[in-house]
Amino acid sequence: MNPVLKVRDVCLSYHTLSGETPALSHISFDLMPGEFLSIVGPSGCGKSTLLNLIAGLLTPEHGSITLGGRPVSSGSTTVGYMLQKDHLLEWRSIYKNILLGLEIRKELTPEKLAHAEALLQTYGLDRFRDARPSQLSGGMRQRAALIRTLVLEPELLLLDEPFSALDYQTRLNVSDDIGKILKSSGKPAILVTHDISEAISMADRVLILLLYERSLISIWISATALPSPPEMLRILRNILTSYGRSSMKMPEISRQQKQYLARQKKEKNIILAARTLLFVLFMGLWEISSDLGWIDSFIFSSPSLIAETFLSMCRDQSLFAHIAVTLAETLVSFFFVVILGVGTAVLLWCSRRIARILEPCLVVLNSLPKSALAPLLIVWLGANERTIVVAGMSVAIFGSVINLYSGFCQADPEKLKLIETLGGHKKEKLLKIVLPSSVPLILSVMKVNIGLCLVGVIIGEFIGARKGLGYLIIYGSQTFRLTWVLMSIVILCIIAMLLYFALYLIEKQVRKH
């Protein structure tokens, strides 16, 4: 009898810019028709990675995997993959969830639909065909997920810890139930699990993956003839000794890692070259169109005219004052947005009553057109730098508070419960859980807000300023010095890019620590 699945000397490592992590090393085995195989091992030994390779979701760096004599490939319809969670779509009924794969593959034939109906009846879910996933127990959800896989009639079934989310008693019942279903179907299957007793009770054979000296060792045992503990210990000792420490050492940088780094460098260079080329082509086309009269140089100016104007204003130092004013107003408004945004969001999180009172107000204020609000600010506060800072804040502050408060409310409830069990109160929850877990969100909001503050400052300078890039844009348009206008817009783009990049570097450093 020929094997259904052949895995030969498979190796794979995960590669990053900082290094590589071995996932599988020289794994080989066969799976016979109708055989049920369990794979067990500690976390990080590559069990799920092995399933992903068999499913064609990953490609081995070395070795081969064949199913029915054919190499496995991405998008293969011959493998049914049941993931750790059931992943049932809550907006679809159980019946519609079961048909999801058939819909995607465009296989909603009468024969397939009849097969789906038969599976529903056979496995006791016919009465729940119109129910939503939330109305089913954990065991029934897993059964529905299995039917969703079986209805595709795959040649091989892969199960990646499908019972891990269930309680102990339900897990026992469901694993026994699904084990009987799989054996009655007669399809070969591979189960990944941490539970050795589960592996032995369900499978015909067990593959144990061990991580030793940065290499993986595979051990075959028969589920029907399990060695005694002393015998198992002796087997392990002999295997580990035979491997030898010298043979287990891996090179500091493997050939695959070097290839990965080379590909990443090449990709980075391609992107940089493409960006540079697009910029040069745009500027060249703009300049040529202006010189040849395809566009009106008085209205659209040209790169050379903008450069001449920029150099002229740099020589008399008039431009620096405008840039400094706009930049200072933007940074000040951004500082207050961060402080007030985080502070207000904390206040709302600490007092749900205040949050319920103010939340509609924040939504309304955030939806107001800030260009219409700026003239009112000028009237109320006067035409000065303080007003422009407030205008910059008004664009970003309300959306910032809403986003931060929503993020604070999504803190892990289990971690908050942990603080309570340790005797902590709301202050400890805030300082130990909510704020630390929200650092990525705060940084993301900051990156958005820096651009919004710049927009708000420019809106304020349009109306009530005598200095700044916004003033230059308005003054240039009123005096038909359109080159000033375009130059100011270009400078604003550069400032926005530099500010965003500065925050990106800050975010990168924070994430490192």
C-alpha positions in Angstrom: 0.0 0.0 0.0 1.4 3.3 -1.1 1.4 6.3 1.4 -1.1 9.1 0.8 1.3 11.7 2.2 5.1 11.7 2.0 7.2 14.1 3.9 10.9 13.9 3.1 13.7 15.7 5.0 11.7 18.9 5.4 13.5 22.0 6.8 12.2 25.5 7.4 13.4 28.6 9.3 11.6 31.9 9.9 13.7 34.8 8.7 13.7 38.4 9.9 16.1 41.3 9.5 17.4 40.7 13.0 18.0 36.9 12.5 16.5 33.6 11.8 14.5 31.1 13.9 14.7 27.4 13.1 11.2 25.9 12.9 11.7 22.4 11.5 14.8 20.4 10.9 15.0 17.3 8.7 11.5 15.9 9.3 10.4 12.8 7.4 7.4 10.5 7.7 4.6 8.8 5.7 0.9 8.8 6.2 -1.0 5.7 5.0 -4.6 5.7 3.6 -7.2 5.9 6.4 -4.5 6.4 9.0 -5.0 8.9 11.9 -1.7 10.5 13.0 -1.2 12.7 16.0 1.7 15.2 16.3 2.7 16.2 19.9 5.4 18.3 21.3 6.2 21.4 23.3 5.3 25.0 22.2 7.7 26.3 19.6 8.7 22.9 18.2 7.0 23.5 14.8 3.8 21.5 15.0 1.6 24.2 13.4 4.3 25.1 11.0 4.4 21.5 9.8 0.7 21.6 9.2 1.0 24.8 7.2 3.7 23.2 5.1 1.4 20.2 4.4 -1.5 22.5 3.5 0.7 24.4 1.1 0.5 27.6 3.0 4.3 27.6 3.4 7.1 26.3 1.2 9.9 24.2 2.7 13.5 25.5 2.3 14.7 21.9 1.9 13.0 18.6 1.3 9.7 17.7 -0.3 6.0 17.1 0.6 3.8 15.1 -1.8 0.1 14.2 -1.5 -1.2 11.5 -3.7 2.1 11.6 -5.6 1.7 15.4 -6.3 3.7 18.2 -4.7 1.5 20.2 -2.4 0.9 23.8 -3.4 -0.8 27.0 -2.2 -4.5 27.0 -2.8 -4.8 23.2 -3.0 -8.3 21.9 -2.7 -7.2 18.4 -1.7 -6.4 19.3 1.9 -9.0 20.2 4.5 -7.6 22.4 7.3 -9.4 22.8 10.6 -7.8 25.6 12.7 -7.5 26.1 16.5 -10.7 28.2 16.7 -13.9 27.5 14.8 -13.8 30.9 13.0 -17.6 30.7 12.3 -18.9 33.9 10.9 -21.4 35.4 13.3 -23.4 37.1 10.6 -24.1 33.8 8.8 -26.3 31.0 9.9 -24.8 27.6 10.7 -25.9 26.2 7.3 -24.4 29.2 5.5 -21.2 28.8 7.5 -21.0 25.2 6.4 -21.4 26.2 2.7 -18.7 28.9 2.9 -16.0 26.8 1.3 -18.3 25.5 -1.4 -19.2 29.1 -2.2 -15.6 30.2 -2.4 -14.7 27.3 -4.7 -18.0 27.8 -6.7 -19.0 24.2 -6.0 -22.6 24.7 -4.9 -23.8 21.8 -7.0 -27.0 19.7 -6.1 -24.7 16.8 -5.1 -22.6 18.9 -2.8 -25.7 20.5 -1.2 -27.2 17.1 -0.6 -23.9 16.0 1.0 -24.0 19.0 3.3 -27.6 18.2 4.3 -26.6 14.6 5.0 -23.7 15.7 7.2 -25.9 18.1 9.2 -28.3 15.2 9.9 -25.6 12.7 10.6 -23.9 14.8 13.2 -26.9 16.3 14.9 -26.9 19.9 13.7 -29.9 19.8 11.4 -32.1 21.4 14.0 -29.6 24.3 14.3 -29.2 25.0 10.6 -30.8 28.5 10.9 -29.1 29.3 14.2 -26.3 31.8 14.6 -22.9 30.6 15.9 -23.4 32.6 19.2 -26.5 30.4 19.9 -24.4 27.1 19.9 -22.2 25.6 22.5 -18.5 25.3 22.0 -18.7 21.6 21.1 -21.5 22.2 18.5 -19.5 25.1 17.0 -16.5 22.8 16.6 -18.7 20.2 15.0 -20.0 22.8 12.6 -16.4 23.8 11.7 -15.6 20.1 11.1 -18.6 19.7 8.8 -17.5 22.8 6.9 -14.2 21.0 6.3 -15.7 17.6 5.5 -18.2 18.9 3.0 -15.3 19.9 0.7 -14.4 16.1 0.5 -10.6 16.6 1.0 -8.1 13.9 0.5 -6.4 14.7 3.8 -7.7 16.4 7.0 -5.5 18.6 9.1 -6.6 19.5 12.6 -4.6 22.2 14.5 -5.5 21.8 18.2 -9.2 22.1 17.4 -10.3 21.4 21.0 -7.9 23.8 22.9 -10.7 26.4 23.4 -13.1 24.0 25.1 -13.4 23.2 28.8 -12.1 19.8 30.0 -15.4 17.8 30.0 -16.6 19.3 26.7 -13.1 18.6 25.2 -13.3 14.9 26.1 -16.8 14.6 24.7 -16.1 16.5 21.5 -12.7 14.9 20.8 -14.3 11.4 21.2 -17.2 12.5 19.0 -15.0 14.0 16.3 -12.6 11.1 16.5 -15.4 8.7 15.6 -16.6 11.0 12.8 -13.1 11.0 11.2 -12.6 7.3 11.5 -16.1 6.6 10.1 -15.2 8.9 7.1 -12.2 6.7 6.4 -10.1 9.8 5.5 -6.4 10.1 6.6 -6.0 12.8 9.2 -3.3 14.6 11.1 -4.0 16.0 14.6 -1.7 18.5 16.3 -2.2 18.6 20.1 -0.3 19.3 23.4 -2.3 16.6 25.1 -0.5 13.2 24.9 -3.5 11.3 26.2 -5.7 12.9 23.5 -3.1 12.0 20.9 -3.0 8.4 22.0 -6.8 8.0 22.4 -7.5 9.3 18.9 -4.6 8.3 16.7 -3.1 5.2 15.2 0.4 6.6 15.5 2.0 9.5 17.3 4.9 11.7 16.1 6.7 13.4 19.0 8.7 16.5 18.1 11.5 17.5 20.4 13.6 20.7 20.4 17.2 19.8 21.3 20.3 22.0 20.8 18.3 24.2 18.3 17.5 21.2 16.2 14.3 19.2 16.0 14.1 15.4 16.6 11.1 13.3 15.6 10.2 10.1 17.5 7.6 7.6 16.2 5.6 5.6 18.7 2.5 3.4 18.1 -0.6 4.6 19.9 -1.7 1.0 20.3 1.7 -0.2 21.8 3.0 2.8 23.8 6.3 2.1 25.5 6.5 2.1 29.2 7.9 5.3 30.9 11.4 3.7 31.5 11.5 2.4 27.9 10.5 5.8 26.6 13.2 7.5 28.7 15.8 5.1 27.3 14.7 5.8 23.7 15.0 9.5 24.3 18.4 9.2 25.9 19.7 7.1 23.1 18.4 9.5 20.5 19.8 12.6 22.1 23.2 10.9 22.6 23.3 9.8 19.0 22.7 13.2 17.7 25.8 14.6 19.4 26.3 18.2 20.4 28.8 19.0 17.7 26.4 18.0 14.9 23.6 20.1 16.3 25.4 23.4 16.0 24.0 25.7 13.3 25.8 28.3 11.4 25.5 31.9 12.6 24.0 32.9 9.3 22.6 30.2 7.1 22.4 30.4 3.3 18.7 30.8 3.5 19.0 33.8 5.9 21.6 35.4 3.6 19.2 34.9 0.7 16.4 36.5 2.7 18.5 39.5 3.6 19.5 39.9 0.0 15.9 39.8 -1.1 14.9 42.3 1.5 17.7 44.6 0.5 16.8 44.3 -3.2 13.1 45.0 -2.5 14.1 48.1 -0.5 16.3 49.3 -3.3 13.5 48.7 -5.9 11.0 50.7 -3.8 13.5 53.5 -3.3 14.4 53.6 -7.0 10.7 53.5 -8.0 9.9 56.4 -5.7 12.9 58.4 -7.0 12.0 57.7 -10.6 8.4 58.8 -10.1 9.5 62.0 -8.5 12.0 62.8 -11.2 9.5 62.0 -13.9 6.8 64.2 -12.3 9.2 67.1 -11.9 10.6 66.7 -15.4 7.2 66.5 -17.0 6.1 69.5 -15.1 9.2 71.5 -16.2 8.9 70.4 -19.8 5.2 71.2 -19.9 5.8 74.7 -18.6 8.7 75.3 -21.0 6.8 74.1 -24.1 3.6 76.0 -23.2 1.5 72.9 -22.6 0.5 74.5 -19.3 0.4 78.1 -18.3 3.6 78.8 -16.3 1.9 81.9 -14.7 -0.8 79.7 -13.1 1.1 76.4 -12.6 4.6 77.8 -12.3 7.5 75.3 -12.8 10.1 73.5 -10.6 12.8 75.9 -11.8 10.8 79.0 -10.9 9.9 77.5 -7.5 13.6 76.7 -6.9 14.6 80.3 -7.9 12.0 81.8 -5.6 13.0 79.5 -2.8 16.7 80.4 -3.1 15.9 84.1 -3.4 13.8 84.1 -0.2 16.5 82.0 1.6 19.1 84.6 0.7 17.1 87.5 2.2 16.1 85.1 5.1 12.4 86.1 4.8 11.3 82.5 4.2 12.9 81.1 7.4 10.7 83.3 9.6 7.5 82.0 8.0 8.7 78.4 8.3 9.7 78.8 11.9 6.3 80.4 12.8 4.3 77.6 11.2 6.5 74.9 12.7 6.4 76.4 16.2 2.6 76.8 16.1 2.2 73.2 14.8 4.4 71.7 17.5 2.8 73.7 20.3 -0.7 72.7 19.2 0.4 69.1 18.8 1.8 69.1 22.4 -1.4 70.4 23.8 -3.4 67.9 21.7 -1.4 65.0 23.1 -1.6 66.2 26.7 -5.3 67.1 26.6 -6.2 64.1 24.5 -4.7 61.5 26.7 -5.8 63.4 29.9 -9.4 63.7 28.7 -9.5 60.0 27.5 -8.2 59.0 31.0 -10.9 61.0 32.7 -13.6 59.5 30.5 -12.3 56.0 31.2 -12.2 56.6 35.0 -15.7 57.9 35.0 -18.2 56.1 32.7 -20.9 58.5 33.8 -18.9 61.5 32.5 -18.1 59.5 29.4 -21.8 58.8 28.6 -22.6 62.5 29.1 -19.7 63.9 27.0 -19.4 61.3 24.2 -22.3 62.7 22.1 -20.8 66.2 22.5 -17.4 65.0 21.3 -18.9 63.4 18.3 -20.7 66.6 17.3 -17.6 68.8 17.9 -15.5 66.4 15.9 -17.9 66.6 12.9 -17.9 70.4 12.8 -16.1 71.9 9.8 -13.0 73.5 11.3 -12.6 76.0 8.4 -16.0 77.5 9.6 -14.8 77.5 13.2 -11.6 79.4 12.5 -13.3 82.8 11.8 -15.2 82.5 15.1 -11.9 81.8 17.0 -10.4 84.9 15.4 -13.4 87.0 16.6 -13.4 85.5 20.1 -9.6 85.4 20.8 -8.2 87.9 18.4 -5.8 87.6 15.5 -2.7 86.3 17.2 -0.5 83.2 17.5 -2.6 81.9 20.5 -5.7 81.7 18.3 -3.8 79.9 15.5 -2.6 77.3 18.0 -6.2 76.8 19.2 -7.3 76.4 15.6 -4.6 73.7 15.1 -5.8 72.0 18.2 -9.5 72.1 17.2 -8.8 69.9 14.1 -7.2 67.1 16.0 -8.3 67.1 19.7 -11.9 65.7 19.5 -11.1 62.8 17.2 -8.0 62.1 19.4 -10.1 61.9 22.5 -12.7 59.6 20.9 -10.1 57.2 19.5 -8.0 57.0 22.7 -11.1 56.5 24.9 -12.3 53.7 22.6 -8.9 52.1 22.8 -8.7 52.4 26.6 -12.1 50.6 26.8 -10.7 47.7 24.8 -8.1 46.8 27.4 -8.0 43.0 28.1 -10.7 42.3 30.7 -8.8 39.3 32.0 -5.8 41.4 32.8 -8.0 44.0 34.5 -9.5 41.1 36.6 -6.0 40.0 37.5 -5.3 43.4 39.0 -8.5 43.1 41.1 -7.4 39.7 42.4 -4.1 41.2 43.5 -5.9 43.9 45.5 -5.6 46.7 42.9 -8.2 49.3 42.1 -8.9 51.6 39.2 -5.7 53.5 39.6 -3.6 50.3 39.3 -5.7 49.1 36.4 -5.0 52.4 34.6 -1.3 52.5 35.3 -0.4 48.8 35.1 -2.7 47.7 32.2 -4.6 50.4 30.3 -1.9 52.9 29.6 0.9 50.4 28.9 -1.2 48.3 26.6 -2.4 51.5 24.8 1.1 52.8 24.0 0.9 51.6 20.3 -2.5 53.2 20.0 -1.3 56.5 21.5 1.7 56.6 19.1 -0.6 55.8 16.1 -3.0 58.6 17.1 0.0 61.0 17.5 1.2 60.2 13.9 -2.2 61.2 12.6 -2.6 64.2 14.9 0.7 65.9 13.8 -0.7 66.2 10.2 -4.1 67.4 11.5 -2.4 70.0 13.7 -0.5 71.3 10.7 -3.7 71.5 8.7 -5.4 73.4 11.5 -2.5 75.9 11.8 -2.6 76.6 8.1 -6.4 77.2 8.3 -5.8 79.7 11.1 -3.0 81.4 9.2 -5.3 81.8 6.2 -7.6 84.0 8.2 -5.7 85.9 11.0 -1.9 85.8 10.5 0.9 88.1 9.3 3.5 85.4 9.3 3.7 81.7 8.4 3.3 79.5 5.3 -0.5 79.8 5.4 -0.1 83.6 5.3 2.3 83.2 2.3 -0.3 81.1 0.5 -3.1 83.6 1.0 -0.9 86.6 0.2 0.6 85.0 -2.9 -2.9 84.1 -4.2 -4.2 87.6 -3.6 -1.2 89.2 -5.3 -1.0 86.6 -8.1 2.3 85.4 -7.0 1.3 81.8 -7.6 4.9 80.6 -7.4 4.9 81.6 -3.7 1.7 79.5 -3.3 3.2 76.4 -4.9 6.5 76.8 -3.1 4.7 77.1 0.2 2.7 73.9 -0.5 5.8 72.0 -1.4 7.5 73.2 1.9 4.4 72.1 3.8 4.6 68.6 2.3 8.2 68.4 3.3 7.5 69.5 6.8 4.6 67.0 7.1 6.9 64.2 5.9 9.7 65.2 8.3 7.3 65.4 11.3 5.7 62.1 10.5 9.2 60.5 10.1 10.3 61.9 13.5 7.3 60.3 15.2 7.9 57.1 13.3 11.5 57.0 14.7 10.1 57.7 18.2 7.6 54.9 17.8 10.3 52.5 16.6 12.4 53.2 19.6 9.5 52.8 22.0 8.5 49.4 20.4 12.1 48.2 20.9 11.9 48.8 24.6 
